[in-house]
Amino acid sequence: QVQLVESGGGLGEPGGSLRLSCASSMSISSINRMAWYRQAPGKQREWGANIYKTRRTDYRESVKGRFTISGDNGKNTVYLQMNSLKPEDTAVYYCNGEGPGLGSHWGQGTQVIVSS
């Protein structure tokens, strides 16, 4: 069982930055894929970015060039650096970890609100 705990959400201004953290109870180097998803009010949860244990990263088109996903194996933590924030980035952000034999695990989410 993997426990994931997100933090770092809050209020950000348009054009500003926030950094989200996802602390894992399991070594992230043992997790095949870590990802960030988000769910805006009244919308379906959508994938935003992921990082594989190979360090390969992928991004949703709407966040590409603005968001950066990274991992710190020593801290068993995955980060999402969000720059050039837009009001449409407002959502609850969820961390997900999955891999063969591990299944899929979710954190409880952290709220991000982008507003002036």
C-alpha positions, 0 to 999 in steps of 0.5 A: 500500500502506497500513501501519497500526501499532497501539499503546497496548494493555495491561492495564486495570482495570474502569472504567478507561481506555486509548487505542489509536493507529493510525499510518498510512503514508498520509495518513488524510485520503485514506482513506475509512474508518478503523475499529477491530475486535476479536477476543476469544479464541475469537470472531469478529472484530467491528467496533467503531467507524469514522470516515469522512474526512467525520468521521462516526463510528459505534459498535457498540452495546456500546461506544457512550457508552464509546469514542470514535474520532478522527483527527489528520490532522497525525499520520496517526493514528487513536485509540480512547479507551476509557473505563469498561472492562469485562472483556468488552472484552478482545480483540486490537484491530485497525485497518483502513483502506479506500477505493475503489481502496485496498482494505482494509488491517489492522494487526497488532493490539494486545492489551487485557486488562481485569482487576482 
